[in-house]
């Protein structure tokens, strides 16, 4: 789990905001299952206005298509909770907002909506840093609130990892 | 304070979601100072997908203009934290999303950004129910997190009040 590598005394959102600020990077968010909690955690850090651009809560498929440009065919073929949809969400998000960094979440928070193939707790998180997109799959335990809180923390952890990699690569060039 | 009138054993977001669902109403959100927490509270209610349409986190003035159609002149004359901006945010939100109900927040969560005229804790909340817009001013105590949590609860309380009024009026027609 990526969230072990960054544990310090500071909340993960503080580390994330400081890291973005260090490189002058700006982030946008697109949230389905986390429904605003990811943005809420980022914006709770004083000074977040330096690094936070804009966010969408695209709970419905229609909103995913309208604001993020997710294709109808992708939603039909792979479903809203899929690697493909998460990837299109985050790509559409950075294209729309012009942010350096994008974070997108889509998952099944429960209690309903799960299946054998896609159980409750399944979450895909997409992260884009200056054009490089990564999508990661998670399966979280617990009730609706815990799944969503875990997804928020995992999204912030993934972003920290991707941004650190980006800084390291650019430094060595 | 409006939040006293609706206290029951259920969290206010449960009451809000049930109330909307009862009348088949759908809500959208536009958040500045609450930065996603309002949507997060609504979406945490199981079954929220029946009543929640889409949301914007318009932390910057640019985002308020782009996604909600807030006028440049309004932001310049009255500021982002004003009755006028809150009103334009919620009107733009329902026009954009086609939701029956809109909720918008704009305020100063602190610790910085306050002034004598506009202190930390000042929050304007706009609510639109089927075309009728109301904007309410609040001044909340406490730190950044408490101001934002109070704003979320006040927004849900205001929405409940406005929707109940709407139901009562339509019943008697």
Boltz contact constraints between the chains, C-beta under 6 A:
constraints:
  - contact:
      token1: [A, 35]
      token2: [B, 39]
      max_distance: 6.0
  - contact:
      token1: [A, 35]
      token2: [B, 40]
      max_distance: 6.0
  - contact:
      token1: [A, 35]
      token2: [B, 43]
      max_distance: 6.0
  - contact:
      token1: [A, 36]
      token2: [B, 36]
      max_distance: 6.0
  - contact:
      token1: [A, 36]
      token2: [B, 39]
      max_distance: 6.0
  - contact:
      token1: [A, 36]
      token2: [B, 40]
      max_distance: 6.0
  - contact:
      token1: [A, 37]
      token2: [B, 40]
      max_distance: 6.0
  - contact:
      token1: [A, 39]
      token2: [B, 35]
      max_distance: 6.0
  - contact:
      token1: [A, 39]
      token2: [B, 36]
      max_distance: 6.0
  - contact:
      token1: [A, 39]
      token2: [B, 57]
      max_distance: 6.0
  - contact:
      token1: [A, 40]
      token2: [B, 35]
      max_distance: 6.0
  - contact:
      token1: [A, 40]
      token2: [B, 36]
      max_distance: 6.0
  - contact:
      token1: [A, 40]
      token2: [B, 37]
      max_distance: 6.0
  - contact:
      token1: [A, 40]
      token2: [B, 40]
      max_distance: 6.0
  - contact:
      token1: [A, 43]
      token2: [B, 35]
      max_distance: 6.0
  - contact:
      token1: [A, 44]
      token2: [B, 145]
      max_distance: 6.0
  - contact:
      token1: [A, 46]
      token2: [B, 111]
      max_distance: 6.0
  - contact:
      token1: [A, 52]
      token2: [B, 59]
      max_distance: 6.0
  - contact:
      token1: [A, 54]
      token2: [B, 63]
      max_distance: 6.0
  - contact:
      token1: [A, 55]
      token2: [B, 57]
      max_distance: 6.0
  - contact:
      token1: [A, 57]
      token2: [B, 39]
      max_distance: 6.0
  - contact:
      token1: [A, 57]
      token2: [B, 55]
      max_distance: 6.0
  - contact:
      token1: [A, 59]
      token2: [B, 52]
      max_distance: 6.0
  - contact:
      token1: [A, 63]
      token2: [B, 54]
      max_distance: 6.0
  - contact:
      token1: [A, 111]
      token2: [B, 46]
      max_distance: 6.0
  - contact:
      token1: [A, 145]
      token2: [B, 44]
      max_distance: 6.0
